[in-house]
Amino acid sequence: MSSQDVITVIEDVAEMKAYSNALRKEGKSIALVPTMGALHEGHLSLMREGRKRADILVVSIFVNPTQFGPSEDYNKYMRDREGDLEKMKNIGVDAVFMPGPDEIYPPGFQTYVQVEELEKPLCGALRPGHFRGVATVVLKLFNIVKADVALFGQKDYQQWKIIERMARDLNLDIEILGLPIVREETGLAMSSRNAYLSDQDTQRALSLSRALLEVKSQFANGTCKTESLVDSGKRVLERASVEDVDYLEIRDGETLQNKHEATGGDVAAVAARVGGARLIDNIIL
């Protein structure tokens, strides 16, 4: 389907279900790109691929309160409804599902999904309940939109693996696709939270991707001990005066378990606070 100026905007669950049910009766397939809005090129790349994967492309925009901790940035998270709709016009998005919190979590809501082992390390260890909120809202979106395929960015590597596992474990009839990280020309991973960064912070933030590239370079040169690899990355962060590092670790690419020796397919992941933003990045060895 070609690009279009008019995108169907749906705000309630019943209408979204009716829209999807009508399409499925016509034999049409649906691709879903779940987002929290504040769209950037990383999101748009997912939409372009989704456009190729199905007859109908649906984007959801929902800032999910259950994945934010009490001291996190839910209230100040960027919201730009009109700007987001404008960015989607040339992609060929057919419908945007933009529910309010009460549509997704009506009064008395008490059912949650947990992917127990995959959510324990990395961001899960530092953000209790975060991935429970992610898994729950994504399952709800799958059930509401009734998509055949859903697309996620690999920048949120742990999230992608959790959603893959959830779909497998619960026998969901949906294909989960993870697409490569989209980066600025400088190497900085694109993120909505980059908007929080000053020019000086942006320069410091570049050390996250550089630290990961150093880890990958050392691995390519024959270093396999994860402790040595991690130390090489941490030195890059230290030189850039990035002191508030949540983690820099190497984990099994599928199970996210700790590794003493790295092998191909493992993931090196980093999370750090720079200025007012908590940034994450990763690279596959």
Secondary structure, 3 states (H helix, E strand, C coil): CCCCCCCEEECCHHHHHHHHHHHHHCCCCEEEEEECCCCCHHHHHHHHHHHHHCCEEEEEECCCHHHCCCCCCCCCCCCCHHHHHHHHCCCCCCEEECCCHHHHCCCCCCCCCCCCCCCCCCHHHHCCCHHHHHHHHHHHHHHHHCCCEEEEEHHHHHHHHHHHHHHHHCCCCCEEEEECCCECCCCCECCHHHHHCCHHHHHHHHHHHHHHHHHHHHHHCCCCEHHHHHHHHHHHHHHCCCCCEEEEEEECCCCCCECCECCCCCEEEEEEEECCEEEEEEEEC
